[in-house]
Amino acid sequence: MMIMEKLFKVNKAENDLPTPSVVHKFFKHVKTGNVYEMLMITNTTCKDTTKFPQTVVYKDVETDKLYSRPFDKFVSKFEAVI
């Protein structure tokens, strides 16, 4: 099982969207190696994912700058730091 699959559970009962099993975990950008803290996942209860897609809000641990990225893009660009 991949690290991301361990960190996120899929709640099939509601709307087939991943729900966080953890937040405030640290992730490394696969290209730059920069480390970020995941703060939250937004729109986890929205049924209209086209209009309101899930996004990850995260911050750079060195600069405290905040960022937001679609959940699926976040999963493909970051790996968990354990």
Buried (B, 14 or more C-beta within 10 A) or exposed (E): EEBBEEBBEEEEEEBEBBBBEEBEBBBBBEEEEEBBBBBEBBBBEBEEEEEEBBBBBBBBBEEEEEEEBEBEEBBEBBEBEE
